[in-house]
Amino acid sequence: MSIQRQFGLGSILRVVALAVSTGIALRLSPFVVHTLGDHNYGLWTLVATLGTYYGLLDLGLSAAVSRHLTAALGSHQRGSANQIVSTALAMYLFSGSLVFIASISIALLARFSFHSPAELAIFQKLVLICGASTGLTVPARVFFGILNANLRFDLSAAIDIFSSVLRASLIYVILLGGANVTALAWINLSVAILSASVAFLLCRRASPHLEFRPVHIGRTIAKKLIHYGSISMVAQVADLLRFQVDALVVAGFLGIAAVTHYSIAGSLTQYFISLMLAATGTLGPVFSRLEASGDSERMRQTLNLGTKVTVALATFVCFGLLAWGRPFIVCWMGPQYLDAYPPLVALTLGATVALWQTTSLHLLYGISKHGLFAIFNSAEGVANLAISLLLVRRFGLLGVALGTMIPMMVTKLFVQPWYVCRAANLNLFEFYGVLGKALLAALAALLLPAFLTVQFAGPDLGRLFALAVASIACYVPVVYLLLFDHRERRLLLSIVPAGSTAASQAASAGGLT
């Protein structure tokens, strides 16, 4: 399979995996809550929250393994690749042992927080089972890293889809039979082990020459992985500061009830961000391979094409949230939650400017030049908190959202483009030119969807869905013709799995090959 076909199929399946998991969560959550009851579901949510903190023990290694292994495979350095996977597996086994220790410690300390012996017993079981699930499957991240380094994002996404469907089916059947909350933990553990086993078998087929042996473990490789991973971890913590601090500010100044209203805007924005990351997350290893081969021209072409695609996609989703957000909130939550719409506008605008440059962000991670970006991210998080505190008293929910939007726009419009072009030795004015052209083409393509919205939009889910489909049908052909040149159109056709062989051959001279 050519690289462009791998990229296209992987991106499509990642979006499908996100849609499947989101749809299942929205559909299954009410059933689980009503079956378990508020109290038991609260215990499950508490333990699941602890599981998210276990993720920090990854130390950014997932990104490090993907980046360095992609470069090694792209330059055909088999010995280096063996050192990377063996060293990473050893480090992940150590992280997994820390998860076990942390779970046992939390279970023992829980006796000081729970007064009911029955409640304490349930909580301890959940913590230990979930800890075992995480501890046993942390090493499996190496296997997913191998698949991603081979650009087999389609296989990783397929495993995610399979896991989501299997987990949801088991939860529904078992809870319908009267099982208790601990059954959820056992299901998660079983599905996680099965997914890890499938990932191992698939990565052995993708890279049969890779060897997991203690002799390949190296201190130098470990230092490289830790250095790259620590920077990635700083950026991840900064993201938590940027996107999670808003709820604390709202609760502190406007009350707990206001958090629910603000979370509507925050949730919709997060779905927007997740969609874009799922669609473009395959680009990082592509840039790693291009850097390893020293092909700076194709790197430039890939950045330009990726920027056009992300601007076109993000601008349309932004239009949808702004144009249909108000009637959707009325249908989804009720008119009493319409105060979430102004924050939604601010958050969406800020996120859109940031997501226009998703490709450039993957470029920084792909060529290991994301160190300064992590610092920018941290500074943006601090500015977010400061501006939110300054504006919340005067503007309420909107002030908190503006605190997120303003520093995000400044950083993404001016700081990040300069740094990306400097780090990758690219022309800044050419980058802004591509960005501006893509935005103008997207705005022109939105004229007809805007007209349809004025004529037909209303607080009815069926009408909004039909309007969205009609708008996509109007938008895609226009932006395709206005934005992309002849070579890029043929390349995009080759990326689609159903693209013709002729298109794939014609695209082999450009960007992603």
C-alpha positions as CSV (number, residue, x, y, z in Angstrom):
1,M,0.0,0.0,0.0
2,S,1.4,3.4,-1.0
3,I,2.1,6.0,1.8
4,Q,-0.7,8.3,0.6
5,R,-3.2,5.4,0.6
6,Q,-2.0,4.4,4.1
7,F,-2.4,8.0,5.2
8,G,-5.9,8.3,3.7
9,L,-7.3,5.0,5.0
10,G,-5.7,5.6,8.4
11,S,-7.2,9.1,8.7
12,I,-10.7,7.9,7.7
13,L,-10.6,5.0,10.1
14,R,-9.4,7.3,13.0
15,V,-12.3,9.6,12.4
16,V,-14.7,6.6,12.2
17,A,-13.2,5.2,15.5
18,L,-13.8,8.6,17.1
19,A,-17.4,8.7,15.9
20,V,-18.0,5.1,17.1
21,S,-16.6,5.7,20.6
22,T,-18.5,9.1,20.9
23,G,-21.7,7.6,19.7
24,I,-21.5,4.6,22.0
25,A,-20.7,6.9,25.0
26,L,-23.7,9.1,24.3
27,R,-26.0,6.1,23.8
28,L,-24.7,3.8,26.6
29,S,-24.2,6.3,29.4
30,P,-27.8,6.8,30.4
31,F,-28.3,3.0,30.5
32,V,-25.3,2.5,32.7
33,V,-26.2,5.3,35.0
34,H,-29.8,4.1,35.5
35,T,-28.7,0.5,35.9
36,L,-25.9,1.1,38.4
37,G,-27.5,4.0,40.2
38,D,-26.0,7.4,40.9
39,H,-23.9,6.1,43.9
40,N,-22.2,3.2,42.2
41,Y,-21.7,5.1,39.0
42,G,-20.1,7.9,41.0
43,L,-17.6,5.4,42.4
44,W,-16.8,4.1,38.9
45,T,-16.3,7.7,37.6
46,L,-14.0,8.4,40.5
47,V,-11.8,5.4,39.7
48,A,-11.9,6.2,36.0
49,T,-10.6,9.7,36.8
50,L,-7.7,8.2,38.7
51,G,-7.0,6.2,35.6
52,T,-6.5,9.3,33.6
53,Y,-3.7,10.4,36.0
54,Y,-2.0,7.0,35.5
55,G,-1.6,8.3,31.9
56,L,1.0,10.7,33.2
57,L,3.3,7.7,33.9
58,D,3.6,7.4,30.2
59,L,6.1,10.2,30.5
60,G,5.5,11.1,26.8
61,L,7.1,7.9,25.7
62,S,4.4,7.1,23.2
63,A,5.2,10.1,21.1
64,A,8.9,9.5,21.5
65,V,8.7,5.9,20.3
66,S,6.6,6.8,17.3
67,R,9.0,9.6,16.3
68,H,12.3,7.8,16.6
69,L,11.1,4.5,15.4
70,T,9.6,6.1,12.3
71,A,12.9,7.8,11.5
72,A,14.8,4.5,12.0
73,L,12.4,2.5,9.8
74,G,12.4,5.3,7.2
75,S,16.2,5.2,6.9
76,H,16.3,1.4,7.1
77,Q,18.4,1.3,10.3
78,R,17.3,-2.1,11.6
79,G,19.7,-2.2,14.5
80,S,18.6,1.2,15.7
81,A,14.9,0.1,15.4
82,N,15.6,-3.0,17.5
83,Q,17.3,-0.8,20.2
84,I,14.3,1.6,20.3
85,V,11.6,-1.0,20.7
86,S,13.5,-3.1,23.2
87,T,14.5,-0.1,25.3
88,A,10.9,1.3,25.1
89,L,9.4,-2.0,26.2
90,A,11.7,-2.1,29.2
91,M,10.8,1.4,30.2
92,Y,7.1,0.7,29.8
93,L,7.4,-2.4,32.0
94,F,8.9,-0.2,34.6
95,S,6.0,2.3,34.2
96,G,3.5,-0.5,34.4
97,S,5.0,-1.6,37.7
98,L,4.6,1.9,39.0
99,V,0.9,1.7,38.1
100,F,0.6,-1.5,40.2
101,I,2.3,0.1,43.2
102,A,0.2,3.2,42.9
103,S,-3.0,1.2,42.7
104,I,-2.1,-0.9,45.8
105,S,-1.2,2.3,47.7
106,I,-4.5,4.0,46.8
107,A,-6.5,0.9,47.8
108,L,-4.8,0.8,51.2
109,L,-5.1,4.5,51.8
110,A,-8.8,4.4,50.9
111,R,-9.8,3.0,54.3
112,F,-9.2,6.5,55.7
113,S,-11.7,8.1,53.3
114,F,-14.6,5.6,53.3
115,H,-16.7,5.0,56.4
116,S,-18.8,2.2,54.9
117,P,-17.0,-1.2,54.8
118,A,-19.1,-2.3,51.8
119,E,-18.4,0.9,49.9
120,L,-14.7,0.6,50.7
121,A,-14.6,-3.0,49.5
122,I,-16.1,-2.0,46.1
123,F,-13.8,1.0,45.7
124,Q,-10.7,-1.1,46.5
125,K,-11.7,-3.8,44.0
126,L,-12.3,-1.2,41.3
127,V,-8.9,0.5,41.9
128,L,-7.0,-2.8,41.9
129,I,-8.7,-4.2,38.8
130,C,-8.3,-0.9,36.9
131,G,-4.7,-0.6,38.0
132,A,-4.1,-4.1,36.7
133,S,-5.7,-3.2,33.4
134,T,-3.5,-0.2,33.0
135,G,-0.3,-1.8,34.3
136,L,-0.6,-4.8,32.1
137,T,-1.5,-2.9,28.9
138,V,1.0,0.0,29.3
139,P,3.7,-2.1,27.5
140,A,1.3,-2.6,24.6
141,R,1.8,1.0,23.7
142,V,5.1,-0.2,22.1
143,F,3.1,-2.4,19.8
144,F,0.8,0.5,18.7
145,G,3.9,2.6,18.3
146,I,5.3,0.0,15.9
147,L,2.1,0.1,13.9
148,N,2.1,3.9,13.7
149,A,5.8,4.0,12.8
150,N,4.9,1.7,9.8
151,L,2.1,4.2,9.0
152,R,-0.5,1.4,9.7
153,F,-2.9,3.8,11.4
154,D,-5.7,1.9,9.7
155,L,-4.8,-1.2,11.9
156,S,-4.6,0.9,15.1
157,A,-7.9,2.5,14.3
158,A,-9.5,-0.9,13.5
159,I,-8.4,-2.2,16.9
160,D,-9.9,0.9,18.6
161,I,-13.2,0.3,16.8
162,F,-13.2,-3.4,17.6
163,S,-12.5,-2.6,21.3
164,S,-15.2,0.0,21.6
165,V,-17.9,-2.2,20.1
166,L,-16.9,-5.3,22.1
167,R,-16.6,-3.3,25.4
168,A,-20.0,-1.7,24.8
169,S,-21.7,-5.0,23.9
170,L,-20.3,-6.8,27.0
171,I,-21.3,-4.0,29.3
172,Y,-24.8,-4.0,27.9
173,V,-25.3,-7.7,28.2
174,I,-23.7,-8.1,31.6
175,L,-25.4,-5.2,33.2
176,L,-28.7,-6.3,31.7
177,G,-28.2,-9.6,33.5
178,G,-27.9,-7.9,36.8
179,A,-24.1,-7.6,37.3
180,N,-22.6,-5.0,39.6
181,V,-20.1,-2.2,39.0
182,T,-17.1,-4.4,39.4
183,A,-18.2,-6.1,36.2
184,L,-17.3,-2.9,34.3
185,A,-13.7,-3.1,35.6
186,W,-13.4,-6.8,34.6
187,I,-14.7,-6.0,31.2
188,N,-12.2,-3.2,30.7
189,L,-9.4,-5.5,31.8
190,S,-10.4,-8.3,29.5
191,V,-10.9,-6.1,26.4
192,A,-7.6,-4.2,27.1
193,I,-5.6,-7.5,27.2
194,L,-7.3,-8.8,24.1
195,S,-6.6,-5.5,22.2
196,A,-2.9,-5.6,23.3
197,S,-2.6,-9.2,22.1
198,V,-4.1,-8.3,18.7
199,A,-1.8,-5.3,18.5
200,F,1.2,-7.5,19.2
201,L,0.3,-10.0,16.4
202,L,-0.3,-7.2,13.9
203,C,2.9,-5.4,14.7
204,R,4.8,-8.7,14.2
205,R,3.3,-8.9,10.8
206,A,4.1,-5.3,10.0
207,S,7.7,-5.5,11.2
208,P,8.7,-9.1,11.4
209,H,12.4,-8.2,11.6
210,L,12.0,-6.3,14.9
211,E,13.4,-8.1,18.0
212,F,12.5,-7.6,21.6
213,R,15.7,-8.6,23.4
214,P,17.5,-7.4,26.6
215,V,20.7,-7.2,24.6
216,H,19.3,-4.4,22.5
217,I,18.4,-2.2,25.5
218,G,20.7,0.9,25.4
219,R,21.3,3.8,27.8
220,T,21.8,6.3,24.9
221,I,18.5,5.3,23.3
222,A,16.7,5.6,26.7
223,K,18.1,9.2,27.1
224,K,16.8,10.1,23.7
225,L,13.3,8.8,24.4
226,I,13.2,10.5,27.8
227,H,14.4,13.8,26.4
228,Y,11.8,13.8,23.6
229,G,9.1,12.4,25.9
230,S,9.7,14.9,28.7
231,I,9.1,17.8,26.4
232,S,5.9,16.1,25.0
233,M,4.8,15.7,28.6
234,V,5.3,19.4,29.4
235,A,3.1,20.2,26.4
236,Q,0.4,17.7,27.6
237,V,0.4,19.2,31.1
238,A,0.1,22.7,29.5
239,D,-2.9,21.5,27.5
240,L,-4.5,20.4,30.7
241,L,-3.9,23.9,32.1
242,R,-5.3,25.5,29.0
243,F,-8.5,23.5,28.7
244,Q,-9.2,22.3,32.2
245,V,-8.7,25.4,34.3
246,D,-11.8,27.1,32.9
247,A,-14.1,25.0,34.9
248,L,-12.3,25.9,38.1
249,V,-12.5,29.6,37.4
250,V,-16.3,29.3,36.6
251,A,-16.9,27.3,39.8
252,G,-14.9,29.7,42.0
253,F,-16.5,32.9,40.7
254,L,-19.9,31.9,39.2
255,G,-20.9,28.8,41.2
256,I,-21.0,25.1,40.6
257,A,-24.3,25.3,38.6
258,A,-22.6,27.6,36.1
259,V,-20.0,24.9,35.4
260,T,-22.7,22.7,33.8
261,H,-23.7,25.5,31.4
262,Y,-20.0,26.3,30.5
263,S,-19.3,22.6,30.0
264,I,-21.8,22.5,27.1
265,A,-19.6,24.9,25.2
266,G,-16.4,23.2,26.3
267,S,-17.7,19.7,25.3
268,L,-18.7,20.8,21.8
269,T,-15.3,22.5,21.4
270,Q,-13.4,19.4,22.6
271,Y,-15.3,17.2,20.1
272,F,-14.2,19.7,17.4
273,I,-10.5,19.4,18.5
274,S,-10.7,15.6,18.7
275,L,-12.1,15.4,15.2
276,M,-9.3,17.4,13.8
277,L,-6.6,15.4,15.7
278,A,-8.1,12.1,14.6
279,A,-8.2,13.3,10.9
280,T,-4.6,14.5,10.9
281,G,-2.8,12.5,13.5
282,T,-1.2,10.3,10.9
283,L,1.0,13.2,9.6
284,G,3.7,13.1,12.4
285,P,5.3,9.8,11.2
286,V,5.1,11.1,7.6
287,F,7.2,14.1,8.5
288,S,9.6,11.9,10.4
289,R,10.2,9.7,7.4
290,L,10.6,12.7,5.1
291,E,13.2,14.2,7.5
292,A,15.1,10.9,7.7
293,S,15.3,10.8,3.9
294,G,16.4,14.4,3.8
295,D,13.6,15.3,1.4
296,S,12.9,18.9,2.4
297,E,11.0,19.7,-0.7
298,R,8.4,17.0,-0.1
299,M,8.2,18.1,3.5
300,R,7.3,21.6,2.3
301,Q,4.7,20.3,-0.1
302,T,3.2,18.1,2.6
303,L,3.0,21.0,5.0
304,N,1.3,23.2,2.4
305,L,-1.2,20.5,1.4
306,G,-1.9,19.6,4.9
307,T,-2.5,23.2,5.9
308,K,-5.0,23.6,3.0
309,V,-6.9,20.5,4.1
310,T,-7.0,21.5,7.8
311,V,-8.1,25.1,7.1
312,A,-10.9,23.8,4.8
313,L,-12.1,21.2,7.4
314,A,-11.7,23.4,10.5
315,T,-13.4,26.4,8.9
316,F,-16.4,24.3,7.9
317,V,-16.8,22.8,11.4
318,C,-16.4,26.3,12.8
319,F,-19.2,27.5,10.6
320,G,-21.4,24.7,11.7
321,L,-20.9,25.3,15.4
322,L,-21.5,29.1,15.0
323,A,-24.4,28.8,12.6
324,W,-26.2,25.8,14.1
325,G,-24.9,25.9,17.7
326,R,-27.8,27.9,19.1
327,P,-30.7,25.7,17.7
328,F,-28.7,22.6,18.5
329,I,-28.3,23.6,22.2
330,V,-32.1,24.2,22.3
331,C,-32.8,20.7,21.0
332,W,-30.1,19.0,23.0
333,M,-30.2,20.6,26.4
334,G,-33.1,23.0,26.3
335,P,-33.5,26.8,25.9
336,Q,-32.5,27.4,29.6
337,Y,-28.9,26.5,28.5
338,L,-28.6,29.1,25.7
339,D,-26.2,31.1,27.9
340,A,-23.6,28.5,26.7
341,Y,-23.8,29.8,23.2
342,P,-21.6,33.0,23.6
343,P,-18.8,31.0,25.3
344,L,-19.2,28.4,22.5
345,V,-18.6,31.2,19.9
346,A,-15.4,32.4,21.6
347,L,-14.0,28.9,22.2
348,T,-14.8,27.8,18.7
349,L,-13.1,30.8,17.1
350,G,-9.9,30.3,19.2
351,A,-9.9,26.6,18.5
352,T,-10.4,27.2,14.8
353,V,-7.3,29.4,14.5
354,A,-5.3,26.8,16.4
355,L,-6.6,23.9,14.3
356,W,-5.8,25.6,11.0
357,Q,-2.2,24.8,11.9
358,T,-2.6,21.2,13.1
359,T,-0.3,20.1,10.3
360,S,2.5,22.4,11.4
361,L,2.2,21.1,14.9
362,H,2.6,17.5,13.6
363,L,5.6,18.7,11.7
364,L,7.3,20.0,14.9
365,Y,6.7,16.7,16.7
366,G,7.7,14.7,13.6
367,I,11.2,16.4,13.4
368,S,11.7,16.7,17.2
369,K,11.5,20.5,17.2
370,H,8.6,20.8,19.7
371,G,10.7,22.0,22.7
372,L,10.0,25.7,22.3
373,F,6.4,24.9,21.4
374,A,6.0,23.3,24.8
375,I,7.2,26.6,26.4
376,F,4.7,28.6,24.2
377,N,2.0,26.2,25.3
378,S,2.8,26.7,29.0
379,A,2.9,30.5,28.6
380,E,-0.4,30.4,26.8
381,G,-1.9,28.3,29.7
382,V,-0.7,30.9,32.3
383,A,-2.1,33.7,30.1
384,N,-5.4,31.8,29.8
385,L,-5.7,31.7,33.6
386,A,-4.7,35.4,34.1
387,I,-7.1,36.8,31.5
388,S,-10.0,34.5,32.6
389,L,-9.6,35.8,36.2
390,L,-9.5,39.4,34.9
391,L,-12.6,39.1,32.7
392,V,-14.9,36.6,34.6
393,R,-16.4,39.2,37.0
394,R,-17.4,41.6,34.2
395,F,-18.4,39.2,31.4
396,G,-19.2,36.0,33.3
397,L,-19.0,32.8,31.2
398,L,-18.0,34.7,28.1
399,G,-15.1,36.3,30.0
400,V,-13.7,32.9,30.9
401,A,-14.0,31.7,27.3
402,L,-12.3,35.0,26.1
403,G,-9.5,34.1,28.5
404,T,-8.9,31.0,26.5
405,M,-9.5,32.5,23.0
406,I,-7.3,35.6,23.2
407,P,-3.9,34.0,24.1
408,M,-4.7,31.1,21.8
409,M,-5.2,33.4,18.8
410,V,-2.0,35.4,19.5
411,T,0.1,32.3,19.9
412,K,-1.3,30.4,16.9
413,L,-1.5,33.3,14.5
414,F,1.9,34.9,15.1
415,V,4.2,32.8,17.4
416,Q,3.7,29.3,16.1
417,P,4.0,30.1,12.3
418,W,7.3,31.9,12.9
419,Y,8.7,29.1,15.0
420,V,7.6,26.3,12.6
421,C,9.1,28.0,9.6
422,R,12.3,28.7,11.5
423,A,12.6,25.2,12.8
424,A,11.9,23.5,9.4
425,N,13.8,26.1,7.4
426,L,10.6,27.2,5.5
427,N,9.5,30.5,4.1
428,L,7.2,32.3,6.5
429,F,5.5,34.5,3.9
430,E,4.8,31.4,1.7
431,F,3.2,29.7,4.8
432,Y,1.0,32.8,5.5
433,G,0.2,32.9,1.7
434,V,-1.0,29.3,1.8
435,L,-3.0,29.9,5.0
436,G,-4.7,33.1,3.5
437,K,-5.5,31.4,0.2
438,A,-7.1,28.4,2.0
439,L,-9.2,30.7,4.2
440,L,-10.5,32.8,1.3
441,A,-11.4,29.7,-0.7
442,A,-13.2,28.2,2.4
443,L,-15.1,31.4,3.0
444,A,-16.2,31.6,-0.6
445,A,-17.4,27.9,-0.5
446,L,-19.5,28.7,2.6
447,L,-21.7,31.3,0.8
448,L,-24.3,28.7,-0.3
449,P,-24.3,26.9,3.1
450,A,-24.8,30.3,4.8
451,F,-27.8,31.0,2.5
452,L,-29.3,27.6,3.3
453,T,-28.8,28.2,7.0
454,V,-30.6,31.5,6.9
455,Q,-33.5,29.9,5.1
456,F,-33.9,26.6,6.9
457,A,-32.1,26.5,10.2
458,G,-34.3,25.8,13.3
459,P,-34.4,24.0,16.6
460,D,-35.1,20.6,15.1
461,L,-32.5,17.8,15.0
462,G,-33.8,16.3,11.8
463,R,-33.8,19.7,10.0
464,L,-30.3,20.4,11.3
465,F,-29.0,17.1,10.2
466,A,-30.4,17.5,6.7
467,L,-29.0,21.1,6.6
468,A,-25.6,19.8,7.5
469,V,-25.6,17.1,4.8
470,A,-26.8,19.7,2.2
471,S,-24.1,22.1,3.3
472,I,-21.4,19.5,3.0
473,A,-22.6,18.6,-0.5
474,C,-22.4,22.3,-1.5
475,Y,-19.1,23.1,0.3
476,V,-16.8,20.2,-0.7
477,P,-16.9,20.6,-4.5
478,V,-16.4,24.3,-4.4
479,V,-13.5,24.3,-1.9
480,Y,-12.0,21.4,-3.9
481,L,-12.0,23.3,-7.1
482,L,-11.0,26.7,-5.6
483,L,-8.3,25.7,-3.2
484,F,-6.3,22.8,-4.7
485,D,-4.2,22.8,-7.8
486,H,-4.2,19.9,-10.4
487,R,-1.4,18.0,-8.7
488,E,-3.0,18.3,-5.3
489,R,-6.4,17.1,-6.5
490,R,-4.9,14.0,-8.0
491,L,-3.0,13.4,-4.8
492,L,-6.1,13.8,-2.7
493,L,-7.9,11.3,-5.0
494,S,-5.1,8.9,-4.5
495,I,-5.4,9.2,-0.7
496,V,-9.0,8.1,-0.7
497,P,-9.0,4.3,-0.5
498,A,-11.3,4.0,-3.4
499,G,-9.0,6.2,-5.6
500,S,-8.0,4.9,-8.9
501,T,-4.6,3.3,-9.6
502,A,-3.9,6.0,-12.2
503,A,-4.5,8.7,-9.6
504,S,-2.1,7.0,-7.2
505,Q,0.6,6.7,-9.8
506,A,0.2,10.3,-10.8
507,A,0.4,11.4,-7.2
508,S,3.7,9.5,-6.6
509,A,5.6,12.5,-7.7
510,G,4.3,14.7,-4.9
511,G,3.8,15.3,-1.2
512,L,3.1,12.2,0.8
513,T,4.9,9.6,-1.3
